[in-house]
Amino acid sequence: MSNIVQKTFSDSFVYNYDKNNNGKLIAKEINKKLIEYITTAERIDKKSETFEGIKQEVKRQQSFSILYAIMMRDDVVLMVNTVEMPRAFKVFEAIDITEVGKKRKVFIDVTKLLELSNGFYKCNNIFQFITYLSEAVTYLLYRNEPLKFLSNSNIAIAATECYVGCFSFILDYLRIVGYSESRSKIQYLAGLFFLTNLMGKDNDNYVKNIAAKIAKIGPNEIKKYELYYDPEDFENIDTFISMIAETFKLKGLNVELLIQRWIFHFGRGTEYAIDLFTSFCNMIIASYCGAYVVNQKQIEKSCGKSMVKLTTSIMDAASSSLDKSYWNESEYLDVHSYMSKDAHLMQEAIKLRGSLPDYAKINRDDFGSKDIIKIKVKNLTKHYIVSMQQDKISGKLAAAAKTGLRAMDKNKITDKYEVGCVEVILSEGKKYFNDKDKRNLISDIQQQIRVLTDLMKKDNVRVNKDLRNKISQELSELRRAEGKLV
């Protein structure tokens, strides 16, 4: 990757695509609107006293410690306009044509998200704002540390796993005749396309081995798979889709159908994630942050643990690579703070009280992934701590643990419960449980142990090796979980 090509929206096939062959004109019109936005929208003065409340809120709510520093950078611009930007351009990077040096900056549209009230900015959805700051990280890394970003093996592997997962889900959903027989081959080629086109890597043995491992094909098969494609087939998403449709006789598959289903399943504004690395990373980050700016449920199901690994790897890379001294916080501090810290904390706590937000609700569907449960537990406890309602944490987590017990597989193998989910709730929430909830949970766990133990004696379980192993794993989990409450 000695010659890194940093792709922008103009390099995206999807950005320039239109089924009526007006793609170039549409792209030109979008560019015009972006320029108009950069030159006319109001820029928020982050050094101003009016912004102090937002700074304090981000410090408390940030999911990664670097996000406050990201927000305060000079090359991250918060802007308010009369009309909101489309979802795909709520966060974007472009040349700042209003200044002499014309440096590239990250622009975040906070229209209707940050609003002036009684002389101070208030945030109408802090977790959505945190999501946008997290997305800004991708652009800053990609622009300032491209080699470290693109050469990071954790990022490359996790991102490819996520892309292959999302791509496979679309084809699985379409139920195209001929796909299931060639699924692993197409997954391998999709991995190669992502690594060589979106990430710009050379199609060497390292890249081929990553794609093969993700597609679960043996290294001996890689050589014969090279007969399926020519280098020009990876030129863009259109040539790639055309190649696999022709090679594997996938009747009806074309790039227009892929784009339509991608938007439908993953959310409006995610279409550029199909063939633009920064947009794809930000789709995954938005899903991880849990503010529902994308269809995160489907993305979580498609990517699994790789969603968590990719996001945390990007943030780790940012923490070690992006210069935190880019801004000087002391220069922004105002000794004449408009509100005492305690008063401000109480005001924010009262605003957060009420119904539990969706990003912190633990639903039965969540028990298919231990990683999702862990995120939700952290979000739940954080919400009640910030809103100064710590006394509610015990009851909420106890109820979630009971839901997990009911979700466990008993009579057949499903993907509705991943072993370890209940244990995660008890581990993460151990210090919050009161004595009454502990006693009730121990009783429920012991009852579940008796139920599962009896099931192990049933004929239908004894002859089903997979079900027997699953129930055995659940029993082991329950015994460990009980020990955490004693």
C-alpha positions in Angstrom: 0.0 0.0 0.0 2.8 2.4 -0.8 0.6 4.5 -3.1 -2.5 5.1 -1.0 -5.4 6.6 -2.9 -7.7 8.4 -0.4 -11.2 8.1 -1.9 -13.9 10.8 -1.5 -17.5 10.8 -2.5 -16.6 11.7 -6.1 -14.7 8.4 -6.4 -17.8 6.4 -5.4 -19.7 4.6 -8.2 -22.9 4.9 -6.1 -22.4 8.7 -5.7 -22.3 9.0 -9.5 -25.0 6.5 -10.3 -28.6 7.0 -11.5 -30.7 4.4 -13.2 -31.8 7.0 -15.7 -28.1 7.8 -16.6 -28.3 11.2 -14.9 -25.7 10.3 -12.3 -23.1 12.8 -13.3 -25.6 15.6 -13.2 -27.0 14.5 -9.8 -23.4 14.3 -8.4 -22.7 17.8 -9.7 -25.9 19.1 -8.0 -24.9 17.4 -4.7 -21.4 19.0 -4.9 -23.1 22.4 -5.5 -25.3 22.0 -2.4 -22.3 20.9 -0.2 -20.4 24.0 -1.3 -23.4 26.2 -0.6 -23.7 24.6 2.8 -20.0 25.1 3.7 -20.1 28.8 2.6 -23.5 29.9 4.0 -24.3 27.7 7.1 -23.7 29.3 10.5 -20.6 27.9 12.3 -20.8 27.4 16.1 -18.1 29.1 18.1 -16.9 26.3 20.4 -14.8 28.8 22.4 -17.9 30.7 23.3 -19.5 30.7 26.8 -22.8 29.7 25.0 -21.2 26.3 24.2 -20.1 25.5 27.7 -23.1 23.2 28.5 -22.5 21.1 25.4 -18.8 20.6 26.4 -19.7 19.4 29.8 -22.4 17.1 28.5 -20.0 15.5 25.9 -17.4 15.0 28.7 -19.9 13.0 30.7 -21.6 11.1 27.9 -18.8 10.3 25.5 -18.5 6.6 24.8 -14.8 7.0 24.0 -12.4 9.3 25.8 -11.1 10.9 22.6 -14.4 12.3 21.5 -14.2 15.5 23.5 -10.8 16.2 22.0 -12.2 15.5 18.5 -15.1 17.9 19.1 -12.7 20.7 20.1 -10.3 20.4 17.1 -10.1 23.3 14.7 -10.6 21.0 11.7 -14.0 19.7 13.1 -16.7 22.3 12.3 -20.2 22.3 13.9 -22.7 24.0 11.6 -26.3 25.0 11.8 -28.5 25.8 8.8 -32.1 26.6 8.1 -32.5 23.1 6.5 -30.9 19.8 7.7 -28.4 18.0 5.5 -29.4 14.6 4.2 -28.4 11.6 6.4 -25.5 10.7 4.2 -24.0 14.1 4.7 -24.7 14.8 8.4 -20.9 14.3 8.8 -18.7 14.8 5.8 -15.1 15.9 4.9 -14.4 18.6 2.3 -12.1 21.5 1.5 -13.0 24.6 3.5 -13.2 27.0 0.6 -14.0 29.9 2.9 -10.4 30.1 4.2 -7.2 31.0 2.4 -5.3 27.8 3.0 -8.3 25.7 1.8 -7.6 22.9 4.2 -9.7 19.8 4.5 -12.1 19.8 7.4 -14.8 17.6 8.9 -18.2 19.3 8.8 -21.0 18.1 11.2 -24.5 19.3 10.6 -26.1 19.9 14.0 -29.3 21.7 12.7 -32.2 21.0 15.1 -29.7 18.9 17.2 -28.0 21.8 18.9 -30.2 24.8 19.6 -29.8 28.1 21.4 -32.0 28.4 24.5 -31.8 31.4 26.9 -28.4 32.3 25.5 -26.9 28.8 25.7 -26.7 25.8 23.4 -28.7 22.8 24.4 -28.5 19.3 22.8 -31.8 17.7 21.9 -30.2 14.2 21.6 -26.7 13.9 23.1 -26.3 10.3 21.9 -26.9 11.3 18.3 -24.4 14.0 18.7 -21.9 11.5 20.2 -22.5 9.3 17.2 -21.6 12.2 14.8 -18.4 12.9 16.7 -17.5 9.2 16.5 -18.1 9.3 12.7 -15.8 12.3 12.5 -13.0 10.1 13.8 -13.0 8.0 10.7 -12.5 11.0 8.4 -9.7 12.4 10.6 -7.8 9.1 10.7 -8.3 8.4 7.0 -7.0 11.9 6.1 -4.2 12.3 8.7 -3.0 8.8 9.3 -4.0 6.8 6.2 -1.2 4.2 6.4 -1.7 3.4 10.1 -5.5 3.3 9.5 -5.5 1.1 6.4 -2.6 -1.1 7.6 -4.1 -1.9 10.9 -4.8 -5.7 10.8 -7.6 -5.5 13.4 -9.4 -2.9 11.4 -8.9 -4.7 8.1 -10.1 -8.0 9.3 -13.1 -6.7 11.3 -14.2 -4.4 8.5 -14.0 -7.1 5.9 -16.0 -9.4 8.2 -18.7 -6.7 8.5 -18.8 -6.0 4.8 -19.1 -9.7 3.9 -21.8 -10.1 6.5 -23.8 -7.2 5.2 -23.3 -8.2 1.5 -24.2 -11.8 2.3 -27.4 -10.8 4.1 -28.7 -8.8 1.1 -28.1 -11.8 -1.2 -29.6 -14.2 1.4 -32.6 -12.0 1.6 -33.1 -11.9 -2.1 -33.1 -15.7 -2.4 -31.6 -15.6 -5.8 -31.5 -19.0 -7.5 -28.0 -20.3 -7.6 -26.6 -18.2 -4.7 -26.8 -20.8 -1.9 -24.7 -23.3 -3.9 -21.9 -20.7 -4.4 -22.3 -18.8 -1.2 -18.7 -19.3 0.1 -17.2 -18.5 -3.3 -19.2 -15.2 -3.5 -18.3 -14.3 0.1 -14.6 -14.8 -0.8 -14.9 -12.6 -3.8 -16.8 -10.0 -1.8 -14.0 -9.9 0.8 -11.5 -9.4 -2.0 -13.5 -6.6 -3.5 -13.8 -4.8 -0.2 -10.0 -5.1 0.6 -8.8 -4.1 -2.9 -11.4 -1.6 -3.9 -12.7 0.1 -0.7 -9.5 -0.2 1.3 -7.1 0.1 -1.7 -5.0 -2.9 -0.8 -2.9 -4.9 -3.3 -4.5 -8.3 -4.3 -1.6 -10.2 -2.7 -1.5 -13.4 -0.6 -2.2 -11.6 2.6 -5.4 -10.1 1.3 -6.5 -13.4 -0.3 -5.9 -15.3 3.0 -8.0 -12.8 4.9 -10.9 -13.2 2.4 -10.5 -17.0 2.4 -10.6 -17.2 6.2 -13.7 -15.1 6.4 -15.4 -17.2 3.7 -14.3 -20.3 5.5 -12.5 -21.8 2.5 -9.2 -23.6 2.6 -6.0 -22.0 1.4 -5.7 -24.7 -1.3 -8.8 -23.5 -2.9 -7.6 -19.9 -3.4 -5.7 -20.6 -6.6 -8.6 -22.1 -8.4 -10.9 -19.2 -7.4 -8.7 -16.8 -9.4 -10.2 -18.3 -12.5 -13.5 -16.6 -11.6 -12.4 -13.0 -12.0 -10.2 -10.6 -13.9 -8.5 -7.5 -12.1 -10.9 -5.1 -14.0 -13.9 -6.9 -12.3 -12.9 -5.1 -9.1 -12.9 -1.6 -10.7 -16.2 -0.6 -9.0 -19.3 -2.2 -7.5 -21.1 -2.3 -10.8 -18.3 -4.4 -12.5 -18.1 -6.6 -9.4 -21.9 -7.3 -9.3 -21.9 -7.9 -13.0 -19.1 -10.4 -12.7 -20.6 -12.5 -9.9 -24.1 -12.4 -11.5 -22.7 -13.7 -14.8 -20.2 -16.2 -13.3 -22.6 -17.8 -10.9 -25.8 -17.3 -13.0 -27.5 -15.1 -10.4 -30.5 -14.1 -12.5 -31.9 -10.7 -11.7 -29.0 -9.4 -9.6 -27.7 -6.0 -10.6 -26.2 -2.9 -8.9 -29.6 -1.1 -8.8 -31.2 -3.9 -6.9 -28.3 -4.1 -4.5 -28.5 -0.3 -3.7 -32.2 -0.5 -3.2 -32.1 -3.4 -0.8 -29.0 -2.0 1.0 -30.9 1.3 1.8 -34.0 -0.6 2.8 -32.3 -2.9 5.2 -29.5 -0.8 6.6 -31.0 2.7 6.5 -31.4 5.9 4.5 -28.0 7.5 3.9 -26.0 4.3 4.1 -25.9 3.7 0.3 -22.4 5.1 -0.1 -21.2 2.4 2.4 -21.5 0.0 -0.5 -18.3 1.2 -2.1 -16.7 3.9 0.1 -14.5 2.8 3.0 -15.2 5.9 5.2 -18.9 5.6 4.7 -18.9 1.9 5.5 -16.9 2.4 8.7 -19.3 5.1 9.8 -22.3 3.0 9.1 -20.9 0.4 11.5 -19.9 3.0 14.1 -23.4 4.5 14.0 -24.8 1.1 14.6 -22.4 0.5 17.6 -23.3 3.9 19.1 -26.9 2.9 19.3 -28.6 6.2 18.6 -30.7 4.8 15.8 -29.4 7.0 13.0 -29.1 3.8 11.0 -31.1 0.5 11.1 -28.8 -0.8 13.8 -30.7 -4.0 14.6 -30.1 -5.4 11.1 -26.5 -4.2 11.0 -25.9 -5.8 14.4 -27.4 -9.1 13.2 -25.3 -9.0 10.0 -22.0 -8.1 11.6 -22.1 -9.7 15.0 -19.0 -9.3 17.2 -17.1 -7.8 14.3 -19.1 -4.6 14.6 -17.8 -4.1 18.1 -14.2 -5.1 17.2 -14.1 -2.6 14.2 -15.5 0.3 16.2 -13.2 -0.2 19.2 -10.2 -0.8 16.9 -10.8 2.5 15.1 -11.2 4.4 18.4 -8.0 2.8 19.7 -6.1 3.8 16.6 -7.4 7.4 16.9 -6.4 7.6 20.6 -2.8 6.6 19.7 -2.5 8.4 16.4 -4.5 11.7 16.4 -2.7 14.5 18.1 -4.7 15.4 21.2 -2.6 18.5 21.7 -4.2 19.9 18.5 -6.4 22.0 20.8 -5.8 23.6 24.2 -8.7 23.1 26.6 -7.4 25.7 29.0 -7.8 28.3 26.3 -11.6 27.6 26.3 -12.2 27.5 30.1 -14.2 30.4 31.5 -13.7 31.3 35.1 -17.1 33.1 35.0 -19.0 29.8 34.4 -22.7 30.6 33.8 -23.7 27.7 36.1 -22.1 25.8 39.0 -21.1 22.3 38.1 -23.5 20.7 40.6 -26.4 22.8 39.4 -25.6 21.9 35.8 -25.4 18.2 36.6 -28.8 18.3 38.4 -30.4 20.2 35.5 -29.1 17.6 33.0 -30.2 14.7 35.3 -33.8 16.0 35.4 -33.9 16.4 31.6 -32.9 12.7 31.2 -35.6 11.4 33.6 -38.7 9.7 32.1 -38.9 6.7 29.9 -35.8 4.6 29.2 -34.4 5.5 25.8 -34.3 2.7 23.1 -30.4 2.5 23.1 -30.6 1.3 26.7 -33.6 -1.0 26.6 -32.7 -4.7 26.8 -35.2 -6.6 24.7 -35.6 -10.3 24.2 -34.3 -10.1 20.6 -31.0 -8.8 22.0 -30.1 -12.1 23.7 -28.9 -13.5 20.4 -25.6 -11.6 20.9 -23.5 -11.4 24.1 -21.8 -8.3 22.8 -25.1 -6.4 22.2 -26.2 -7.3 25.8 -23.0 -6.0 27.2 -23.4 -2.7 25.3 -27.0 -2.4 26.4 -26.2 -3.0 30.1 -23.6 -0.3 30.0 -25.9 2.1 28.3 -28.7 1.3 30.9 -26.5 1.8 33.9 -24.9 4.9 32.5 -28.4 6.4 31.8 -29.6 5.9 35.3 -26.4 7.1 36.9 -26.3 10.3 34.8 -30.1 10.9 35.5 -29.3 10.3 39.2 -31.7 7.3 39.5 -29.2 4.7 40.6 -31.9 3.0 42.7 -33.6 1.8 39.5 -30.6 -0.1 38.1 -31.1 -3.2 40.3 -34.7 -3.8 39.3 -34.1 -3.1 35.6 -31.1 -5.5 35.4 -32.9 -8.2 37.4 -35.8 -8.0 34.9 -33.4 -8.2 32.0 -31.7 -11.3 33.5 -35.1 -13.0 33.9 -35.8 -12.3 30.3 -32.5 -13.9 29.4 -33.4 -17.0 31.4 -36.7 -17.3 29.5 -34.8 -16.9 26.2 -32.5 -19.8 26.8 -32.7 -22.8 24.3 -34.6 -25.7 25.9 -36.2 -27.9 23.3 -34.3 -26.9 20.1 -31.2 -25.1 18.9 -31.9 -21.5 17.9 -29.9 -18.3 17.5 -32.1 -16.5 20.0 -29.8 -17.0 22.9 -26.0 -16.9 22.9 -24.5 -18.6 25.9 -23.1 -16.0 28.4 -25.7 -13.3 28.1 -27.2 -13.8 31.5 -23.7 -14.0 33.0 -22.7 -10.7 31.3 -25.7 -9.0 33.0 -24.8 -10.3 36.4 -21.1 -9.5 35.9 -21.6 -5.9 34.6 -24.4 -5.2 37.1 -23.1 -7.1 40.2 -22.4 -4.0 42.3 -25.9 -2.5 41.6 -28.1 -5.4 42.8 -29.9 -5.0 46.1 -30.4 -8.0 48.5 -34.0 -8.6 47.5 -33.2 -8.8 43.7 -30.2 -11.0 44.5 -32.4 -13.5 46.4 -35.0 -13.6 43.7 -32.5 -14.0 40.9 -30.8 -16.9 42.8 -34.2 -18.6 43.2 -34.9 -18.1 39.5 -31.5 -19.4 38.5 -31.8 -22.5 40.7 -35.2 -23.2 39.2 -33.8 -22.9 35.7 -31.0 -25.3 36.6 -33.6 -27.9 37.7 -35.5 -27.4 34.5 -32.5 -27.8 32.3 -31.1 -30.8 34.3 -34.5 -32.6 33.9 -34.4 -31.9 30.1 -30.9 -33.5 29.9 -32.6 -36.8 30.9 -35.2 -36.6 28.1 -34.8 -38.9 25.1 -35.1 -36.2 22.5 -32.2 -34.3 24.2 -29.9 -37.3 24.7 -30.0 -38.2 21.0 -29.5 -34.6 19.8 -25.8 -34.0 20.4 -26.0 -30.2 19.5 -28.9 -29.6 21.7 -27.3 -31.5 24.6 -24.1 -29.5 24.2 -26.1 -26.2 24.2 -28.1 -27.1 27.3 -24.9 -28.3 29.0 -23.2 -24.9 28.2 -26.3 -23.1 29.6 -26.1 -25.1 32.8 -22.4 -24.2 33.3 -23.3 -20.6 32.7 -26.1 -20.7 35.3 -23.8 -22.2 37.9 -21.2 -19.5 37.3 -23.9 -16.8 37.4 -25.3 -18.1 40.7 -21.8 -17.8 42.2 -21.6 -14.1 41.2 -24.7 -13.3 43.4 -23.6 -15.1 46.5 
